[in-house]
């Protein structure tokens, strides 16, 4: 068994964007199959996914669709592993970057509530393990 690194960002967006887990899951499968084929793999055993705290992707939904879309492929029965990354915000008022703390989006430095995401808003397939 060996590890095939993948560096494809599938989706980026913070809550405002409506994500459809089925199409996301399908694109994860497409990319995994492409890399597995390039690596000459017979079977995909595990997918390492990174999911940001601010990502709109729901891992349970991805898992649910995964079992359906991967059926009849060399990824059937493979395990999905989700690594969670913390969310970070940047204040538009003073430029301060701070970790997301619950539902409080106000800047701890100046109290400004106009913030943008500065990390943890993406969902990507990092690598796959194949045989
Ligand atoms: Zn600020």
Boltz pocket constraint, residues with backbone or C-beta under 6 A from the ligand:
constraints:
  - pocket:
      binder: B
      contacts: [[A, 91], [A, 92], [A, 93], [A, 94], [A, 95], [A, 96], [A, 107], [A, 108], [A, 109], [A, 110], [A, 111], [A, 112]]
      max_distance: 6.0
